[in-house]
């Protein structure tokens, strides 16, 4: 009889894991009270960001905390009112920012990201996603020569971890990104990057293929687990208790209470981001990051999406000034006051203090696999995470060293 696998969470991580396990011959049921891809998977920047190998928990980022507090519209900001609540998380981030820990985190992310594009290429073919991806690379624009020169060490770190980086002259970047009001100083091209034209459409399509090929999706919230002899024997919802052979926890920001039931301390936090979709954006062929302004513009089916801000210590109400700042930046960059907003969105990315995902077996049950906390790069790492989850669940050798992502690294409950 096929193994019965429960996946908790129907975002991009959960559905990628569901497809990988389904193709391995298991019987998979996905549980989520929301529709597939309704949360962060809906609003992300759409970039397959293979260059994000350096965790944000590092000393040069911590040095900007005074600016984070002083400027509520900075690309990375810390809400003063949220500081008391955010302090324990920030302290852990400071610990993770020590040079040795940062290098360890960079190695871990480098290994995951080094396999990310190939995993997506496979998933695109296997799930028929060709129309939803453009795989021609990504650009980064620097407006000032000093800013570009200051990133030389960063480029060296990326190359050290296998990321191909082409440095572009001012003429080259201005030809690739026409229409800027002021000529750029230069830029970078990442030939192995990619972007999607419909982030939620990916999840919706994966879910449809999953169901068409025999998978089950239940619009139910998992509230707990049935444990027996050091294993998860079943999952509990308000509607039912169901026997399982293994469970995958892929519930993003909502993972903490369930992960703690399975023995792991989980200091996960919501790192708020915003996006604005332009009704009449400039013509772009690739995703373009404007480095000094800290945001990315991605051409999508619904328009050019501007995204990428980081807000720590956010309250319950959105600070829509941060979304409006994205529109202001784009108008200034292109000298176009006529650029109009078609829609806006905000959501909280699931982020652990060391900026690494929890990826591995739970401390209490080897047949319970955690796959959450992917911060800004959930879309990027979804396909490779799905393959790793498959191998962890089936107790096969995994292709990547996951010790830095172990589930008990913040302690056990």
Secondary structure, DSSP 8 states (H G I E B T S, - for coil): ---EEEEE--SHHHHHHHHHHHHTT-EEEEE-SS-TT-SHHHHS--EE-TT--S-S-SHHHHTTHHHHHH-TTSSEEE-GGGHHHHHHHHHHHHHHTSHHHHHHHHHHHHHHHHTHHHHHHHHHHHHT-GGGEE-S-EEEEESSHHHHHTTHHHHHHHHHTT---EEE-HHHHHHHSTT-SS---EEEEETT-EEES-HHHHHHHHHHHHHHTT-EEE---EEEEEEETTEEEEEEESS-EEE-SEEEE--GGGGHHHHHHTTB----EEEEEEEEEESS----SSEEEEGGGTEEEEEETTEEEEE--EEES--SS--THHHHHHHHHHHHHHT-TT--EEEEEEEEEEE-TTS--EEEE-SS-TTEEEEE--GGGHHHHHHHHHHHHHHHHTT---SS--GGG-TTTT-B-
